[in-house]
């Protein structure tokens, strides 16, 4: 601390000198005669810039007014805003001190013994506290701006009040360009919504605020160019302030994410063959099972499991190096027989698996396994030997009881084990409920009589306009209740219809019966003329030349306006034999019916056929809606499908809508119609009419 005393009172000077020496305060003395005017006073003191100025106002040369004193102080303290001034006076004049500063002190002379020391001690203590605070503030500012993490202080609404250089640099904003923005602007969905929920929850009550809640989550940031940045976001309430404030720390974890991905790949992929392993197989298979609509039997996930016969013997006889060489070459040959959509997995040391495509038939599976076995007829050259290798295959298809990839893998393993026990090259898993050939024969026999016995029934799932929230039609669904076995799942009886060829006859019945009911309801005034009926067409039925006759006959016999009928064709149906498919669709369109492409996005999704084929509707498969509120990729994909369809002048129907959140999302993205459990499950005809009556006669869009 640096001090200056201006006085000609030697006793006072001596007392102050003793105090300064004891407290290690430097002191310089000026005679009042050196300060003949206020201008000289300011000029001399400004050069020294002291921390403490002691002025004896009892001297006649310094008898000045309060305003002049305030002016001297302001001029002297330009370089030191916390300058302390101690005055010695003869009397107290309230007006004289009207303009006094908060750091000014005064002593009325003559003062009691110890008064001067107490006053100087008070000034020194105040000075040291202020100096320490200034040091701490400078230190905190340095740490704040030099931190490797992005740091910000925001208000209770997430508005950024103060940001450091690292945060601005991370998000591409220079010179504190983030100040005034909101944290939510830096977070893409769903992290944005999660953050808003946090603020809403922990700003709601004082009690929760006192508990010091903290939000920490790894997610994604959005920089100034719209690029995604992996970040860790940590937000904590700052206590002890008049207004709610948050400390936000946003850490760049791009390297951490890259390391995690590398570690994940190392643990999830086989080091020798570079194939994904058992963990990834089960994860992806479970996801596919969860996304599968059990009403669509042909799309049930199907797993092909293959085991290398006598591999343990080969490995032990030739050595692990030669065994590894054999595995690498075997993988190359198997891959050559697979399509681009098939992924090969290494499940165990001598076992591999493939998740087969949707709508695959036993004939196609037999063809694939036959091609692999034919390729293995050529020996492998390992070391100095020509080795012949064979495989055993176990195949399992998901059913209504399959709830995970682990279950389906167990089914395929059982089929594989049974194949080995029976010395078969290939074996299909049959569930316990259908393990008996007698049971299947019984179902076949019953199905041949089902139409005659009037055992089939039609259910309807309403389709709703997202614009008006009104029913615009329904999808007709086939159900069967056997007189002996009761209600049979479509998962069990539809494949039998396809294998036996009954699908054509039953499919024609569905078209005719649903059209008849729809026309009857129209004539009775129960539904409007512009509400449409959707009917699924099996891939087998579509390829049969009798489909056109079935549709034409149904329309003529029932009198239903062709514009009221939508035929739903699966995406995979159109992949093979394009020219023939185009001819069939053109013939159907010539009747005046509408065509919808069902399960869009689950097949090969070739955009070329969207422009070639006469398609009126795209139906977004429920698989894309399951995680749409959590998965940014799914959300972007659905948005792209909607925009693309509208660009091609097609309408869009979303399947599997089961929550208000998904409904709102689709509505915001401009989707036309939807169906799903959120509005209604598939119901009987009478129940469908009851729903119509409850919701009123609704206008079609």
C-alpha positions as CSV (number, residue, x, y, z in Angstrom):
1,X,0.0,0.0,0.0
2,X,1.3,3.4,-1.0
3,X,0.3,6.5,1.0
4,X,0.9,10.3,0.8
5,X,0.4,12.7,3.7
6,X,-0.1,16.4,3.1
7,X,0.3,18.4,6.4
8,X,2.6,20.7,8.3
9,X,1.7,19.1,11.7
10,X,4.9,17.3,12.6
11,X,3.4,15.5,15.5
12,X,0.7,14.1,13.2
13,X,3.3,13.2,10.6
14,X,5.4,11.4,13.2
15,X,2.4,9.4,14.5
16,X,1.4,8.3,10.9
17,X,5.1,7.4,10.1
18,X,5.2,5.1,13.0
19,X,2.0,3.4,12.0
20,X,3.2,3.0,8.3
21,X,6.5,1.5,9.4
22,X,4.7,-1.0,11.7
23,X,2.3,-2.0,8.9
24,X,4.8,-2.0,6.0
25,X,3.1,0.9,4.3
26,X,5.3,3.2,2.2
27,X,4.7,6.9,3.0
28,X,5.7,10.1,1.2
29,X,5.2,13.5,2.8
30,X,4.4,16.8,1.1
31,X,4.2,20.1,2.7
32,X,1.0,22.1,2.2
33,X,3.1,24.9,1.0
34,X,3.8,22.8,-2.1
35,X,0.2,22.9,-3.0
36,X,-0.7,26.5,-3.4
37,X,-3.7,25.6,-5.7
38,X,-6.0,22.8,-6.5
39,X,-4.5,22.4,-9.9
40,X,-1.0,21.8,-8.5
41,X,-2.5,19.3,-6.0
42,X,-4.1,17.2,-8.7
43,X,-1.1,17.3,-11.0
44,X,1.4,16.2,-8.3
45,X,-0.8,13.5,-6.8
46,X,-1.8,12.1,-10.2
47,X,1.9,11.4,-11.0
48,X,2.2,9.3,-7.8
49,X,-1.2,7.6,-8.0
50,X,-1.2,6.5,-4.3
51,X,-3.6,4.0,-2.6
52,X,-4.1,6.3,0.4
53,X,-4.2,10.1,0.6
54,X,-4.0,11.8,4.0
55,X,-4.9,15.5,3.9
56,X,-4.9,17.9,6.8
57,X,-7.7,20.3,6.0
58,X,-6.9,22.4,9.0
59,X,-4.1,24.1,7.1
60,X,-5.2,27.4,5.7
61,X,-3.8,26.7,2.3
62,X,-6.3,23.8,1.7
63,X,-9.4,25.4,2.9
64,X,-11.6,24.5,0.0
65,X,-15.3,23.8,-0.7
66,X,-16.9,20.3,-0.7
67,X,-17.5,20.5,-4.5
68,X,-13.8,21.4,-5.1
69,X,-12.7,18.6,-2.8
70,X,-14.9,16.1,-4.8
71,X,-13.3,17.4,-8.0
72,X,-9.8,16.9,-6.7
73,X,-10.8,13.3,-5.7
74,X,-12.2,12.5,-9.1
75,X,-9.1,13.8,-10.9
76,X,-6.6,12.0,-8.6
77,X,-8.4,8.7,-8.6
78,X,-8.7,8.2,-12.4
79,X,-6.0,5.6,-12.3
80,X,-7.1,4.1,-9.0
81,X,-10.9,4.0,-8.6
82,X,-10.5,2.6,-5.1
83,X,-8.3,5.5,-3.7
84,X,-8.8,6.0,0.0
85,X,-8.7,9.6,1.4
86,X,-8.4,10.4,5.1
87,X,-9.2,14.1,6.1
88,X,-8.3,15.8,9.3
89,X,-10.9,18.6,10.1
90,X,-11.8,21.0,12.9
91,X,-15.5,20.7,12.6
92,X,-18.2,18.7,10.8
93,X,-20.2,20.5,8.1
94,X,-22.9,18.2,6.6
95,X,-23.0,20.2,3.4
96,X,-19.3,20.0,3.1
97,X,-19.4,16.2,2.9
98,X,-22.4,16.0,0.7
99,X,-20.2,14.9,-2.3
100,X,-17.9,12.7,-0.3
101,X,-17.0,9.3,-1.8
102,X,-17.7,5.9,-0.2
103,X,-14.0,5.3,0.3
104,X,-13.5,8.7,2.1
105,X,-12.7,8.8,5.9
106,X,-12.5,11.8,8.3
107,X,-11.2,12.5,11.8
108,X,-12.4,15.4,13.8
109,X,-9.5,17.0,15.6
110,X,-8.4,16.9,18.2
111,X,-9.0,13.2,18.2
112,X,-9.0,10.8,21.2
113,X,-5.8,8.7,21.7
114,X,-5.9,5.6,19.3
115,X,-8.5,7.1,17.0
116,X,-6.0,7.7,14.2
117,X,-4.6,4.1,14.5
118,X,-8.1,2.6,14.4
119,X,-9.0,4.6,11.4
120,X,-5.8,3.7,9.6
121,X,-6.2,0.0,10.5
122,X,-9.8,0.1,9.1
123,X,-8.5,1.6,5.8
124,X,-5.7,-0.9,5.6
125,X,-8.1,-3.9,6.2
126,X,-10.6,-2.6,3.6
127,X,-7.8,-2.1,1.1
128,X,-6.4,-5.6,1.6
129,X,-9.9,-7.2,1.3
130,X,-10.6,-5.2,-1.9
131,X,-7.1,-6.1,-3.3
132,X,-7.7,-9.8,-2.6
133,X,-11.1,-9.7,-4.2
134,X,-9.6,-8.0,-7.3
135,X,-7.0,-10.7,-7.5
136,X,-9.6,-13.5,-7.2
137,X,-11.8,-11.9,-9.9
138,X,-8.8,-11.6,-12.2
139,X,-7.9,-15.2,-11.5
140,X,-11.4,-16.4,-12.2
141,X,-11.6,-14.4,-15.4
142,X,-8.3,-16.0,-16.5
143,X,-9.5,-19.5,-15.6
144,X,-12.9,-18.9,-17.3
145,X,-11.4,-17.7,-20.6
146,X,-8.5,-20.2,-20.7
147,X,-10.5,-23.3,-19.8
148,X,-10.3,-26.2,-22.3
149,X,-14.1,-26.5,-21.9
150,X,-16.8,-24.2,-23.1
151,X,-18.3,-22.3,-20.2
152,X,-21.3,-20.0,-20.0
153,X,-23.5,-18.4,-17.4
154,X,-27.2,-18.3,-18.4
155,X,-30.4,-17.0,-16.9
156,X,-33.3,-19.3,-15.8
157,X,-34.6,-19.4,-19.4
158,X,-31.2,-20.6,-20.8
159,X,-30.3,-17.3,-22.3
160,X,-26.5,-17.0,-22.4
161,X,-25.2,-14.0,-20.4
162,X,-21.5,-14.7,-20.4
163,X,-19.5,-17.1,-22.6
164,X,-15.8,-17.9,-22.8
165,X,-13.5,-18.1,-25.8
166,X,-13.5,-21.9,-25.9
167,X,-17.3,-22.1,-26.1
168,X,-17.5,-19.5,-28.9
169,X,-14.7,-21.3,-30.8
170,X,-16.3,-24.7,-30.4
171,X,-19.5,-23.6,-32.0
172,X,-17.9,-21.4,-34.6
173,X,-18.9,-18.0,-33.1
174,X,-16.1,-15.5,-32.8
175,X,-15.7,-12.6,-30.3
176,X,-18.3,-13.9,-27.9
177,X,-20.9,-14.1,-30.6
178,X,-22.9,-16.5,-28.4
179,X,-23.7,-13.9,-25.8
180,X,-27.5,-13.3,-25.9
181,X,-28.3,-16.6,-27.6
182,X,-30.1,-19.5,-25.9
183,X,-28.5,-22.8,-24.9
184,X,-31.3,-24.6,-26.8
185,X,-30.1,-23.0,-30.1
186,X,-26.9,-25.1,-29.7
187,X,-28.7,-28.4,-29.2
188,X,-30.5,-30.4,-31.9
189,X,-33.5,-32.6,-31.0
190,X,-33.9,-34.6,-28.8
191,X,-31.3,-33.0,-26.6
192,X,-33.0,-29.6,-27.0
193,X,-36.3,-30.9,-25.6
194,X,-34.5,-32.7,-22.8
195,X,-32.8,-29.4,-21.8
196,X,-36.0,-27.5,-21.8
197,X,-37.6,-30.1,-19.6
198,X,-34.7,-29.7,-17.2
199,X,-35.1,-25.9,-17.0
200,X,-38.9,-26.2,-16.5
201,X,-38.5,-28.8,-13.8
202,X,-35.7,-27.3,-11.7
203,X,-36.8,-23.7,-12.0
204,X,-40.3,-24.5,-10.8
205,X,-39.9,-24.5,-7.0
206,X,-37.6,-22.9,-4.5
207,X,-37.2,-26.1,-2.6
208,X,-35.9,-28.0,-5.6
209,X,-33.6,-25.0,-6.4
210,X,-32.0,-25.3,-2.9
211,X,-31.2,-28.9,-3.5
212,X,-28.7,-28.0,-6.2
213,X,-29.8,-30.3,-9.0
214,X,-27.4,-31.0,-11.8
215,X,-28.0,-32.0,-15.4
216,X,-25.3,-34.0,-17.2
217,X,-25.7,-35.7,-20.5
218,X,-23.7,-36.7,-23.5
219,X,-25.4,-35.6,-26.7
220,X,-24.9,-33.5,-29.7
221,X,-24.3,-29.8,-30.3
222,X,-25.1,-27.8,-33.4
223,X,-22.5,-25.4,-34.6
224,X,-23.0,-22.2,-36.6
225,X,-22.9,-24.1,-39.9
226,X,-25.4,-26.7,-38.8
227,X,-22.8,-29.4,-38.2
228,X,-23.3,-31.9,-35.4
229,X,-20.7,-32.0,-32.7
230,X,-20.6,-34.7,-30.0
231,X,-20.6,-32.9,-26.6
232,X,-21.1,-33.4,-22.9
233,X,-23.5,-30.8,-21.4
234,X,-23.4,-30.1,-17.7
235,X,-25.7,-27.5,-16.1
236,X,-25.7,-26.6,-12.4
237,X,-27.7,-23.9,-10.6
238,X,-25.6,-21.1,-9.1
239,X,-26.7,-20.5,-5.5
240,X,-26.8,-17.3,-3.5
241,X,-27.9,-15.0,-6.3
242,X,-30.9,-12.7,-6.4
243,X,-32.0,-14.2,-9.7
244,X,-31.8,-17.8,-10.9
245,X,-28.5,-18.4,-12.8
246,X,-27.0,-21.5,-14.3
247,X,-23.4,-22.5,-15.0
248,X,-23.2,-24.5,-18.2
249,X,-20.1,-26.5,-19.2
250,X,-20.1,-27.9,-22.7
251,X,-17.2,-30.2,-23.4
252,X,-16.0,-31.3,-26.8
253,X,-16.0,-35.1,-26.8
254,X,-15.3,-35.7,-30.5
255,X,-12.2,-37.6,-29.7
256,X,-13.9,-39.5,-26.9
257,X,-16.7,-40.5,-29.2
258,X,-14.2,-41.6,-31.8
259,X,-12.3,-43.6,-29.2
260,X,-15.6,-45.1,-28.0
261,X,-16.5,-46.1,-31.6
262,X,-13.1,-47.6,-32.1
263,X,-13.4,-49.6,-28.8
264,X,-16.9,-50.6,-29.7
265,X,-15.8,-51.9,-33.1
266,X,-12.9,-53.8,-31.5
267,X,-15.3,-55.5,-29.1
268,X,-18.2,-56.1,-31.5
269,X,-16.3,-57.2,-34.6
270,X,-14.3,-60.3,-35.1
271,X,-10.6,-59.4,-35.4
272,X,-9.8,-62.2,-37.9
273,X,-12.7,-62.0,-40.4
274,X,-13.7,-58.3,-39.6
275,X,-17.3,-59.6,-39.4
276,X,-19.8,-58.2,-36.8
277,X,-20.1,-60.6,-33.9
278,X,-22.9,-62.1,-31.8
279,X,-23.6,-58.9,-29.8
280,X,-24.3,-56.9,-32.9
281,X,-26.4,-59.7,-34.4
282,X,-28.6,-59.9,-31.3
283,X,-29.0,-56.2,-31.1
284,X,-29.9,-55.7,-34.7
285,X,-32.1,-58.8,-34.8
286,X,-34.0,-57.6,-31.7
287,X,-34.6,-54.2,-33.2
288,X,-35.9,-55.8,-36.4
289,X,-38.3,-58.1,-34.4
290,X,-39.6,-55.1,-32.4
291,X,-40.2,-53.2,-35.6
292,X,-42.0,-56.1,-37.3
293,X,-45.8,-55.9,-37.7
294,X,-46.9,-59.5,-36.8
295,X,-49.9,-59.0,-39.1
296,X,-47.5,-59.1,-42.1
297,X,-46.3,-62.7,-42.0
298,X,-44.1,-62.6,-45.0
299,X,-41.9,-59.9,-43.4
300,X,-41.2,-62.0,-40.3
301,X,-37.4,-61.8,-39.5
302,X,-35.7,-65.0,-40.7
303,X,-32.3,-66.2,-39.4
304,X,-29.9,-68.5,-41.3
305,X,-27.4,-70.1,-39.0
306,X,-24.5,-72.2,-40.4
307,X,-21.9,-74.4,-38.7
308,X,-18.6,-75.7,-40.2
309,X,-18.6,-79.4,-39.9
310,X,-15.4,-81.0,-38.3
311,X,-13.8,-77.6,-37.9
312,X,-12.4,-78.5,-34.5
313,X,-10.6,-81.5,-36.0
314,X,-9.2,-79.4,-38.8
315,X,-8.0,-76.8,-36.4
316,X,-6.3,-79.2,-34.1
317,X,-4.7,-81.2,-36.9
318,X,-3.3,-78.4,-39.0
319,X,-2.8,-75.7,-36.4
320,X,-4.6,-72.4,-35.7
321,X,-2.7,-70.5,-38.3
322,X,-4.0,-72.8,-41.1
323,X,-7.4,-72.8,-39.4
324,X,-7.5,-69.0,-39.5
325,X,-6.5,-69.1,-43.2
326,X,-9.4,-71.5,-43.9
327,X,-11.9,-69.3,-42.1
328,X,-10.9,-66.2,-44.0
329,X,-11.3,-68.0,-47.4
330,X,-14.6,-69.6,-46.3
331,X,-16.0,-66.1,-45.4
332,X,-15.0,-64.8,-48.8
333,X,-16.9,-67.6,-50.5
334,X,-20.0,-67.3,-48.4
335,X,-20.1,-63.5,-48.9
336,X,-19.9,-64.0,-52.7
337,X,-23.3,-65.8,-52.6
338,X,-25.1,-63.2,-50.5
339,X,-26.8,-60.1,-51.7
340,X,-25.7,-56.6,-50.9
341,X,-28.6,-56.4,-48.3
342,X,-27.4,-59.5,-46.4
343,X,-24.9,-59.1,-43.5
344,X,-22.8,-62.0,-42.4
345,X,-22.0,-62.4,-38.7
346,X,-19.5,-64.6,-36.9
347,X,-21.5,-66.0,-33.9
348,X,-19.0,-68.4,-32.6
349,X,-15.6,-70.0,-33.5
350,X,-17.2,-72.2,-36.2
351,X,-20.6,-70.6,-36.6
352,X,-21.9,-67.9,-38.9
353,X,-25.3,-66.3,-39.3
354,X,-27.2,-64.2,-41.8
355,X,-30.4,-62.2,-41.3
356,X,-32.3,-63.0,-44.4
357,X,-34.4,-60.5,-46.5
358,X,-38.1,-59.9,-46.0
359,X,-40.6,-62.0,-47.9
360,X,-38.0,-64.7,-48.5
361,X,-39.5,-68.1,-49.2
362,X,-38.3,-71.6,-48.4
363,X,-37.6,-72.2,-52.1
364,X,-35.3,-69.1,-52.1
365,X,-33.6,-70.2,-48.9
366,X,-33.0,-73.7,-50.4
367,X,-31.5,-72.0,-53.5
368,X,-29.2,-69.8,-51.4
369,X,-27.9,-72.7,-49.2
370,X,-27.5,-74.9,-52.3
371,X,-25.4,-72.2,-54.0
372,X,-23.1,-72.0,-50.9
373,X,-22.7,-75.8,-50.8
374,X,-22.0,-75.9,-54.5
375,X,-19.2,-73.4,-54.0
376,X,-17.8,-75.5,-51.2
377,X,-17.5,-78.4,-53.6
378,X,-14.2,-76.8,-54.8
379,X,-11.5,-77.6,-52.2
380,X,-9.6,-75.1,-50.1
381,X,-5.9,-75.0,-50.6
382,X,-4.4,-74.8,-47.0
383,X,-0.7,-75.3,-46.5
384,X,0.0,-78.3,-48.7
385,X,-3.4,-79.8,-48.6
386,X,-6.6,-79.6,-50.5
387,X,-9.4,-79.5,-47.9
388,X,-13.1,-80.1,-48.4
389,X,-15.4,-78.2,-46.1
390,X,-19.1,-78.7,-45.6
391,X,-21.7,-76.7,-43.7
392,X,-24.9,-77.5,-41.8
393,X,-27.7,-75.0,-41.9
394,X,-30.4,-74.2,-39.3
395,X,-33.2,-71.7,-40.3
396,X,-35.7,-70.1,-38.0
397,X,-38.4,-67.5,-38.7
398,X,-39.9,-65.3,-36.0
399,X,-43.4,-66.0,-34.8
400,X,-45.8,-64.2,-32.5
401,X,-44.0,-65.6,-29.4
402,X,-40.5,-64.3,-30.6
403,X,-39.7,-61.3,-28.5
404,X,-35.9,-61.0,-28.9
405,X,-32.9,-61.8,-31.1
406,X,-31.7,-64.2,-28.5
407,X,-34.9,-66.2,-28.9
408,X,-34.6,-66.4,-32.7
409,X,-31.0,-67.4,-32.4
410,X,-32.0,-70.2,-30.0
411,X,-34.6,-71.4,-32.5
412,X,-32.0,-71.5,-35.3
413,X,-29.6,-73.3,-33.0
414,X,-32.2,-76.0,-32.3
415,X,-32.8,-76.4,-36.0
416,X,-29.1,-76.7,-36.6
417,X,-28.7,-79.3,-33.8
418,X,-31.6,-81.3,-35.2
419,X,-30.1,-81.2,-38.7
420,X,-26.8,-82.6,-37.3
421,X,-28.5,-85.3,-35.4
422,X,-30.5,-86.4,-38.5
423,X,-27.5,-86.0,-40.8
424,X,-29.3,-83.3,-42.8
425,X,-27.6,-80.4,-44.5
426,X,-30.5,-78.0,-43.8
427,X,-33.3,-77.9,-41.3
428,X,-36.1,-75.5,-40.5
429,X,-37.2,-74.7,-36.9
430,X,-40.8,-75.4,-36.1
431,X,-42.2,-74.0,-32.8
432,X,-43.6,-76.3,-30.2
433,X,-47.2,-75.3,-31.0
434,X,-46.6,-76.2,-34.7
435,X,-43.9,-78.9,-34.3
436,X,-46.3,-81.6,-35.3
437,X,-46.7,-82.2,-39.0
438,X,-50.2,-83.4,-38.0
439,X,-51.0,-79.9,-36.7
440,X,-50.0,-78.2,-40.0
441,X,-52.0,-80.8,-42.0
442,X,-55.0,-80.1,-39.8
443,X,-54.7,-76.4,-40.5
444,X,-54.3,-77.0,-44.2
445,X,-57.4,-79.2,-44.2
446,X,-59.4,-76.6,-42.2
447,X,-58.3,-73.8,-44.4
448,X,-59.6,-75.6,-47.5
449,X,-63.0,-75.6,-45.8
450,X,-62.8,-72.2,-44.1
451,X,-64.5,-70.3,-46.8
452,X,-67.2,-72.8,-47.1
453,X,-67.8,-72.8,-43.3
454,X,-67.8,-69.0,-43.2
455,X,-64.9,-69.0,-40.7
456,X,-63.0,-66.0,-42.2
457,X,-63.8,-62.5,-40.9
458,X,-62.8,-59.0,-41.9
459,X,-61.4,-56.5,-39.4
460,X,-61.0,-52.8,-40.1
461,X,-58.4,-50.3,-38.9
462,X,-59.5,-46.7,-39.3
463,X,-57.3,-44.3,-41.3
464,X,-57.4,-40.7,-40.2
465,X,-56.6,-37.3,-41.7
466,X,-53.8,-35.4,-39.9
467,X,-55.2,-32.2,-41.3
468,X,-58.8,-32.5,-40.1
469,X,-58.4,-35.4,-37.5
470,X,-61.3,-37.1,-39.3
471,X,-61.6,-40.7,-40.5
472,X,-61.0,-40.8,-44.2
473,X,-61.2,-44.6,-44.7
474,X,-60.0,-48.0,-43.3
475,X,-57.7,-50.9,-44.1
476,X,-59.4,-54.3,-44.3
477,X,-57.5,-57.1,-42.5
478,X,-58.2,-60.9,-42.6
479,X,-58.8,-62.9,-39.5
480,X,-59.6,-66.6,-39.0
481,X,-61.1,-68.6,-36.2
482,X,-60.9,-72.4,-36.7
483,X,-63.8,-74.5,-35.4
484,X,-61.3,-76.9,-33.7
485,X,-58.3,-74.8,-32.7
486,X,-60.0,-71.4,-32.2
487,X,-58.5,-68.1,-33.3
488,X,-55.4,-68.7,-35.4
489,X,-52.8,-66.0,-35.9
490,X,-52.2,-64.7,-39.4
491,X,-48.6,-65.5,-38.8
492,X,-49.5,-69.2,-38.9
493,X,-52.3,-69.4,-41.5
494,X,-51.1,-66.9,-44.2
495,X,-47.9,-68.8,-45.0
496,X,-50.1,-72.0,-45.4
497,X,-52.4,-70.1,-47.8
498,X,-49.4,-69.0,-49.8
499,X,-47.8,-72.5,-49.8
500,X,-51.0,-74.2,-50.8
501,X,-52.1,-71.7,-53.4
502,X,-55.2,-70.8,-51.5
503,X,-54.1,-67.2,-51.2
504,X,-55.6,-66.4,-54.6
505,X,-59.1,-67.8,-53.7
506,X,-59.0,-66.2,-50.2
507,X,-57.6,-63.0,-51.5
508,X,-60.4,-62.7,-54.0
509,X,-62.9,-63.3,-51.2
510,X,-61.3,-60.5,-49.2
511,X,-61.6,-58.1,-52.1
512,X,-65.2,-59.0,-52.9
513,X,-66.4,-59.2,-49.3
514,X,-64.8,-55.9,-48.2
515,X,-66.1,-54.1,-51.3
516,X,-69.6,-55.5,-50.7
517,X,-69.6,-54.3,-47.1
518,X,-68.3,-50.9,-48.0
519,X,-70.9,-50.4,-50.7
520,X,-73.6,-51.5,-48.3
521,X,-72.5,-49.0,-45.6
522,X,-72.4,-46.3,-48.2
523,X,-76.0,-47.1,-49.3
524,X,-77.1,-47.0,-45.7
525,X,-75.6,-43.6,-45.2
526,X,-73.1,-45.0,-42.6
527,X,-70.0,-43.8,-44.4
528,X,-69.5,-41.1,-47.0
529,X,-68.9,-41.7,-50.7
530,X,-65.4,-40.2,-50.5
531,X,-64.2,-42.4,-47.7
532,X,-61.9,-45.1,-49.1
533,X,-61.4,-48.8,-48.5
534,X,-57.8,-50.2,-48.4
535,X,-57.1,-53.9,-49.2
536,X,-53.8,-55.7,-49.0
537,X,-52.6,-57.7,-52.0
538,X,-50.3,-60.6,-51.3
539,X,-47.1,-60.8,-53.5
540,X,-48.3,-64.2,-54.7
541,X,-51.7,-62.8,-55.5
542,X,-50.3,-59.8,-57.3
543,X,-48.2,-62.0,-59.6
544,X,-51.2,-64.1,-60.5
545,X,-53.1,-63.0,-63.6
546,X,-56.3,-63.6,-61.7
547,X,-55.9,-60.5,-59.6
548,X,-57.2,-58.2,-62.3
549,X,-60.3,-60.4,-62.8
550,X,-60.9,-60.5,-59.1
551,X,-60.9,-56.7,-58.7
552,X,-63.0,-56.1,-61.8
553,X,-65.5,-58.7,-60.8
554,X,-65.8,-57.3,-57.2
555,X,-66.4,-53.8,-58.5
556,X,-69.0,-54.9,-61.0
557,X,-70.9,-57.2,-58.6
558,X,-70.9,-54.8,-55.7
559,X,-71.3,-51.6,-57.6
560,X,-68.6,-49.9,-55.6
561,X,-67.0,-46.9,-57.2
562,X,-63.4,-47.8,-58.2
563,X,-62.2,-44.5,-56.7
564,X,-63.2,-45.8,-53.3
565,X,-60.9,-48.8,-53.5
566,X,-57.1,-48.6,-52.6
567,X,-55.0,-51.7,-53.4
568,X,-51.9,-51.9,-51.1
569,X,-48.9,-53.4,-52.8
570,X,-45.8,-54.2,-50.8
571,X,-42.6,-52.5,-51.9
572,X,-40.8,-55.9,-52.3
573,X,-43.5,-57.1,-54.7
574,X,-42.3,-54.5,-57.3
575,X,-38.6,-55.4,-57.2
576,X,-38.7,-58.4,-59.5
577,X,-39.9,-58.4,-63.1
578,X,-40.4,-54.7,-63.4
579,X,-42.0,-54.8,-66.9
580,X,-44.6,-57.3,-65.9
581,X,-45.4,-55.4,-62.6
582,X,-45.8,-52.2,-64.6
583,X,-48.3,-53.9,-66.9
584,X,-50.3,-55.3,-64.0
585,X,-50.4,-51.9,-62.2
586,X,-51.4,-50.1,-65.4
587,X,-54.2,-52.6,-65.9
588,X,-55.4,-52.1,-62.3
589,X,-55.2,-48.3,-62.7
590,X,-57.3,-48.6,-65.9
591,X,-60.1,-49.9,-63.7
592,X,-60.0,-46.6,-61.8
593,X,-58.7,-47.9,-58.5
594,X,-56.0,-46.3,-56.4
595,X,-52.6,-47.9,-55.7
596,X,-50.7,-47.5,-52.4
597,X,-47.1,-48.7,-51.9
598,X,-47.1,-50.5,-48.5
599,X,-44.2,-50.7,-46.1
600,X,-42.2,-48.1,-48.0
601,X,-38.5,-47.9,-46.8
602,X,-38.2,-51.5,-45.6
603,X,-37.2,-53.0,-49.0
604,X,-34.6,-51.8,-51.4
605,X,-36.3,-48.4,-51.7
606,X,-35.2,-47.8,-55.2
607,X,-36.5,-44.4,-56.1
608,X,-36.5,-45.2,-59.8
609,X,-39.7,-47.2,-59.6
610,X,-41.6,-44.4,-57.8
611,X,-41.4,-42.4,-61.1
612,X,-42.1,-45.5,-63.3
613,X,-45.0,-47.1,-61.5
614,X,-48.5,-45.5,-61.2
615,X,-48.5,-45.1,-57.4
616,X,-50.9,-42.7,-55.6
617,X,-50.0,-43.3,-51.9
618,X,-46.8,-44.1,-49.9
619,X,-47.3,-45.9,-46.6
620,X,-44.5,-45.3,-44.2
621,X,-43.7,-48.5,-42.4
622,X,-44.2,-48.5,-38.6
623,X,-40.5,-49.5,-38.2
624,X,-39.5,-45.8,-38.8
625,X,-42.0,-44.5,-36.2
626,X,-41.0,-46.7,-33.3
627,X,-38.0,-44.5,-32.3
628,X,-38.9,-41.4,-34.2
629,X,-38.9,-39.2,-31.0
630,X,-35.5,-40.4,-29.9
631,X,-33.7,-41.1,-33.2
632,X,-32.7,-38.1,-35.2
633,X,-32.0,-40.3,-38.2
634,X,-35.5,-41.8,-38.2
635,X,-37.0,-38.3,-37.9
636,X,-35.0,-37.0,-40.8
637,X,-35.8,-40.1,-42.9
638,X,-39.6,-39.8,-42.3
639,X,-39.4,-36.1,-43.1
640,X,-37.5,-36.9,-46.4
641,X,-40.1,-39.5,-47.4
642,X,-43.0,-37.1,-46.9
643,X,-41.3,-34.3,-48.8
644,X,-40.3,-36.7,-51.6
645,X,-43.8,-38.2,-51.9
646,X,-45.4,-34.7,-52.1
647,X,-42.8,-33.7,-54.7
648,X,-44.0,-36.7,-56.8
649,X,-47.7,-35.7,-56.1
650,X,-48.3,-38.7,-53.9
651,X,-50.1,-38.7,-50.5
652,X,-48.6,-40.2,-47.4
653,X,-50.1,-42.6,-44.8
654,X,-48.1,-43.3,-41.7
655,X,-48.6,-46.8,-40.0
656,X,-48.1,-47.7,-36.4
657,X,-48.9,-44.3,-34.8
658,X,-49.3,-45.1,-31.1
659,X,-48.7,-41.8,-29.3
660,X,-49.7,-38.1,-29.4
661,X,-46.0,-37.1,-29.7
662,X,-45.6,-39.0,-32.9
663,X,-49.0,-37.7,-34.2
664,X,-47.8,-34.1,-33.6
665,X,-44.5,-34.7,-35.3
666,X,-46.2,-36.1,-38.4
667,X,-48.6,-33.2,-38.4
668,X,-45.8,-30.7,-38.3
669,X,-44.0,-32.5,-41.2
670,X,-47.1,-32.3,-43.4
671,X,-48.0,-36.0,-43.4
672,X,-51.5,-36.5,-44.9
673,X,-53.0,-39.5,-43.1
674,X,-52.2,-42.0,-40.4
675,X,-53.4,-45.3,-38.7
676,X,-52.4,-47.0,-35.5
677,X,-53.3,-47.9,-32.0
678,X,-53.3,-44.2,-30.9
679,X,-56.6,-43.8,-32.7
680,X,-57.9,-47.4,-32.9
681,X,-56.8,-51.1,-33.1
682,X,-58.2,-53.2,-35.9
683,X,-61.9,-53.8,-35.0
684,X,-64.9,-55.7,-36.4
685,X,-67.2,-54.1,-39.0
686,X,-69.8,-53.3,-36.4
687,X,-67.2,-51.7,-34.1
688,X,-65.9,-49.7,-37.0
689,X,-69.3,-48.3,-37.7
690,X,-69.8,-47.5,-34.0
691,X,-66.5,-45.6,-34.1
692,X,-67.7,-43.7,-37.1
693,X,-71.0,-42.8,-35.3
694,X,-69.1,-41.6,-32.3
695,X,-66.7,-39.4,-34.2
696,X,-69.4,-38.2,-36.6
697,X,-69.6,-38.4,-40.4
698,X,-66.2,-37.2,-41.2
699,X,-65.0,-35.5,-44.3
700,X,-62.4,-37.2,-46.4
701,X,-59.3,-35.3,-47.5
